[in-house]
């Protein structure tokens, strides 16, 4: 397991490029209006990120398989009062991403008139192959700004799980102060060992939701 610490004075993210042609940045409310009015369809391959309509990457078979494996693994251990969702919108301040996996508080029927927000989420997961750079920069910044306490990247390129914790909203670049990388043979908790005050060499840390241990999982179970 590798551990990284984010320096407050160092920017590891990449800023959004300034478009060369005049464009319009949308608020979440405007994005919802475009869907209601039929300008955008619910199945259109775009998501709202930092006010921009960004194309979603096509999903290849390993991505699809890892999404299913990760969902099944998490569903097997989460407690009552939570559920796992996949590739559905979450509403944040100026973004409405569709993460590959989320653990959401409550029941699906609690969200008939809105999408889950940051305060409803215990975990956000992105499955990354062709999207790895975006997930490590743009998506990471969005989730950190929203205060989502734990963010995972299932990295299919390097065959590892990247666990990001301790979000901090810096003036220009929100980020996570801690990153830990776990290899396929290791086990992982939602709150990594260092962030939760445990031993960083502990390979059987419990999965924590609301501070309560509910189980553990192997990184290998998330990989195709």
Residue pairs with C-beta under 8 A, 6 or more apart in sequence:
1 180
1 181
1 182
1 183
1 186
1 200
1 201
1 203
2 180
2 181
3 178
3 179
3 180
3 181
3 194
3 200
4 178
4 179
4 180
4 181
5 177
5 178
5 179
6 12
6 166
6 168
6 175
6 176
6 177
6 178
6 179
8 168
8 170
8 177
11 170
11 172
11 173
11 175
12 173
12 175
13 137
13 138
13 140
13 141
13 173
13 175
14 133
14 137
14 138
15 172
15 173
16 50
16 52
16 138
23 52
25 50
25 51
25 52
26 34
26 48
26 51
26 52
26 53
27 51
27 94
28 48
28 91
28 92
28 93
28 94
28 95
28 96
31 40
31 48
31 53
31 96
34 40
35 41
35 42
40 46
45 55
45 56
45 58
46 53
46 54
46 55
46 56
47 53
47 54
47 56
47 89
47 95
47 96
47 97
47 98
48 54
48 94
48 95
48 96
48 97
49 95
49 97
49 138
49 139
49 142
50 94
50 95
50 138
50 142
51 94
51 95
56 98
57 130
57 131
57 134
59 67
60 129
60 130
61 224
62 129
62 156
62 224
63 100
63 127
63 129
63 156
65 224
66 127
66 154
66 156
66 222
66 223
66 224
67 86
67 87
67 100
67 101
67 127
69 221
69 222
69 223
69 224
70 100
70 101
70 125
70 127
70 154
70 222
71 84
71 86
71 101
73 217
73 221
73 222
74 84
74 101
74 103
74 123
74 217
75 84
76 215
77 207
77 214
77 215
77 216
77 217
78 84
78 103
78 209
78 214
79 209
79 212
79 214
81 105
81 106
82 103
82 104
82 105
82 106
82 122
82 209
83 103
83 104
83 106
83 107
83 108
84 101
84 102
84 103
84 104
85 101
85 102
85 104
85 108
85 116
86 100
86 101
86 102
87 98
87 99
87 100
88 98
88 102
88 115
89 96
89 97
89 98
89 115
90 96
90 97
90 98
90 99
90 102
90 115
90 116
90 117
90 118
90 120
90 121
90 124
91 114
91 115
91 116
91 117
92 117
92 118
92 142
92 143
92 145
92 146
93 145
93 146
95 142
95 146
96 115
97 139
97 142
99 124
99 125
99 126
99 139
100 125
100 126
100 127
100 154
101 123
101 124
101 125
101 127
102 116
102 121
102 123
102 124
102 125
103 121
103 122
103 123
103 209
104 111
104 116
104 120
104 121
104 122
105 116
105 120
105 121
105 122
106 120
111 120
117 146
118 146
118 147
118 148
121 148
122 150
122 190
122 209
122 210
123 150
123 151
123 152
123 190
124 143
124 148
124 150
124 151
124 152
125 151
125 152
125 153
125 154
126 135
126 139
126 151
126 152
126 153
126 154
127 154
127 156
128 135
128 136
128 153
128 154
128 155
128 156
128 157
129 156
129 157
132 153
132 155
132 157
135 153
136 153
136 162
140 151
140 164
140 175
140 176
141 173
141 174
141 175
142 174
143 151
143 164
143 167
144 151
144 164
144 167
144 168
144 169
144 174
144 175
144 176
145 167
145 169
145 174
146 167
147 167
147 169
148 167
149 165
149 166
149 167
149 191
150 163
150 164
150 165
150 190
150 191
151 163
151 164
151 165
151 167
151 176
152 161
152 162
152 163
152 164
153 161
153 162
153 164
154 161
154 222
154 223
155 161
155 162
156 223
156 224
159 183
159 184
159 223
160 181
160 182
160 183
160 184
160 219
161 181
161 182
161 188
161 219
161 222
162 179
162 180
162 181
162 182
163 179
163 180
163 181
163 182
163 188
163 192
164 176
164 178
164 179
165 176
165 177
165 178
165 179
165 180
165 191
165 192
165 195
166 176
166 177
166 178
166 195
167 174
167 175
167 176
167 177
168 174
168 175
168 176
168 177
178 192
178 194
178 195
180 192
180 193
180 194
180 200
182 188
182 219
183 219
184 218
184 219
184 220
184 223
185 218
185 219
185 220
186 203
186 218
186 219
187 203
187 204
187 205
187 216
187 217
187 218
187 219
188 205
188 216
188 217
188 218
188 219
189 196
189 205
189 206
189 207
189 208
189 216
190 207
190 208
190 209
191 205
191 208
192 200
192 205
193 199
193 200
193 201
193 202
193 205
194 200
196 205
196 208
198 205
204 216
205 216
206 213
206 214
206 215
206 216
207 213
207 214
207 215
207 216
207 217
208 214
